[in-house]
Amino acid sequence: MGLGKTIQSITFLSEIFVRGIHGPFLIIAPLSTITNWEREFRTWTEMNAIVYHGSQISRQMIQQYEMVYRDA
């Protein structure tokens, strides 16, 4: 039975984001739930959700090009 921990956490991070702290935020979760977390972030927020996983080269690419906040 779910207790809403995912949505509570996403709501908390979204509120921090709206108030001006744009991260990046790191969420550590079991591999079995990563796709659910990413889907819920895309559903409930305007935040960019990326999965920091893979080889060392792919993680370096994510750090360089994805883990930034671009202010309009």
Summary of the structure (lengths in Angstrom):
residues: 72
radius of gyration: 13.0
end to end distance: 40.5
largest distance: 40.5
contacts: 131
relative contact order: 0.16
helix: 53%
strand: 0%
